[in-house]
Amino acid sequence: MITYILLFNFPLILYYFELKKKIIFDDLLKFYFLFLFFFISLRYEVGGDFYSTSLSMLPLTSFYETFSTITILNSILLYIAKLSSLDVFFYNSVASFIFCSIFYVFIKEFNNRSLILLISFPIIILILAMGFTKQSIAFSFIILGILNFVREKYLVAVFLFCVSILFHISSIIIFAIFLYKIKYFIKKIYTYFFLLFILALLYFYFEVIHEYILNWIIEDARPKSGGTILRVLINLPVIF
């Protein structure tokens, strides 16, 4: 518990150095992310998907099996982790490296980096990176894509968003970011390549998508919560 408290409060110390001694701050920031990398990688029986990650590896008896789901890149990483004999630790280490390195690059673009770390710790670091590993990988490629989107490197952004989809399908919602520039993209040929990519996914994974809709939407096999509607109503103003 002490380690978690230190990780949460260390950005407060960083804030002083960010204001007064920027050279020392850069070194301390790198140290923070290095420690964070090892802390996320080597956690044991911590996180909502610690055991489910190992269970996800069991059906992967061959490389061919990794193509049985839309999240191909995640399945490939799971399969490699299984072959490595390090199991969940290999998977978590790769995920941690992707998350920490990309998140470091992301916050370097902003002022008040220590404040960003402090705000990010409860949800992005503690819950996402330490609890929902494949989502954290997808999130990492999304924020890297956003950086390129802001720099108007749209083709790179599209590629990174597609990579995030191949780790977690819910990432597809990020493409809504392009809506307000739709006129610009209609004129670009790579827009049609992206549409072909989506159509190819729908074609090759029709059965998987159909099974998902059948089990989770029509038959409604999800765990139910009586407070769902209330939580949705509370979050709607924030979403808008």
Residue, then its C-alpha position, 0 to 999 in steps of 0.5 A: m500500500i505504501t508503494y501506491i501512496l508514494l506513486f500517487n504523491f511523487p508527482l507533488i514532489l515533481y511539481y516543485f522541481e518542474l517549477k524550480k529545477k527543470i533539468i533535475f525534473d526531467d531526470l526524475l520524470k524518467f525515473y518515475f516512468l522507469f519505476l512505473f514500468f517495473f511496477i506494472s510489469l511485475r505485479y502479482e495477482v493484482g488487476g482485474d485481468f491478471y488471471s483472465t489473461s492466462l485463461s485467454m492464452l489457453p485456447l491459443t494452440s497455434f498461430y492460426e488461432t490468433f486470427s479467430t478474433i478481431t483483436i488479432l494483435n492482442s491474440i498474437l501477443l498472448y500467443i507469444a507470451k504463452l510460448s515464452s513460458l513467462d505467461v502473464f508476466f511477459y504479456n504485462s511487461v510488453a503492455s507496460f513498456i508500450f503504455c509507459s513509453i507512449f504515455y511519457v511521449f504524450i505528456k512531454e507535449f504539455n506543460n504541468r506534466s506533474l499535474i497530469l501525472l497526479i490527475s492520471f494516476p487514479i484512473i489511467i495508471l491504477i485502474l487502466a494500466m494495472g487492471f485492464t491490460k489490453q485496454s491500456i495498450a489500445f489507449s496508448f496507441i489512441i493517445l499517440g494517434i491523437l498527437n499525430f492528429v493534432r500535428e495533421k499527420y492524419l494517415v499516421a493517426v488512422f494507422l495508429f487508431c487501426v492498431s488500437i482496434l486490433f488490441h481492443i474493438s471498443s477503440i473504433i469509437i475514436f474515429a468519431i474524431f474525424l467527423y468534423k473534418i469529413k470534407y477534408f477526408i473525402k478528398k483523400i484516397y487513404t479514406y477509401f483504404f480505411l473503409l476497405f479495411i473496415l469492410a474487410l474486418l466485417y467480412f472476415y469476422f462476421e461470425v465473431i461479430h454475430e456471436y458477440i451481438l447474440n450473446w451480449i446484446i440479444e440474449d443479454a448475458r451480461p451481469k446486470s446492475g440496478g444502478t446502470i441507468l442512474r450512472v449513465l444519467i450522471n455521466l451524460p453531461v460530462i460526455f456532452 
